[in-house]
Amino acid sequence: MKTLDVITVLDHFACTLLPVALQMNNGNMKDAVTDSYEGALEVLRQRKSFHSRALTELKIGEREIDAASFNEQIGRAAGYLRDNEE
């Protein structure tokens, strides 16, 4: 299983939301699965929005970058902020 695979991330979020969705749907598994995947898709949309905002804050622009590069940029920015505080 690749952790960067979008489907893997979607399934992970959906499985995390499934117990809550199952309780909200009074045990109806079909509706619970549908609701958990809809919730997971919304999580991914919000996640993309936050990543776009972070890229803008880092002045990288609107271009797409891979997750490893993004994490590296965030790490450098965090180190830069810490250095400026001292």
Secondary structure as the mmCIF struct_conf table of DSSP 4:
data_model
#
loop_
_struct_conf.conf_type_id
_struct_conf.id
_struct_conf.beg_label_comp_id
_struct_conf.beg_label_asym_id
_struct_conf.beg_label_seq_id
_struct_conf.end_label_comp_id
_struct_conf.end_label_asym_id
_struct_conf.end_label_seq_id
TURN_TY1_P TURN_TY1_P1 THR A 3 LEU A 4
HELX_RH_AL_P HELX_RH_AL_P1 VAL A 6 MET A 24
TURN_TY1_P TURN_TY1_P2 ASN A 25 GLY A 27
HELX_RH_AL_P HELX_RH_AL_P2 MET A 29 GLU A 57
TURN_TY1_P TURN_TY1_P3 LEU A 58 LYS A 59
BEND BEND1 GLU A 62 GLU A 62
HELX_RH_AL_P HELX_RH_AL_P3 ALA A 67 GLU A 85
#
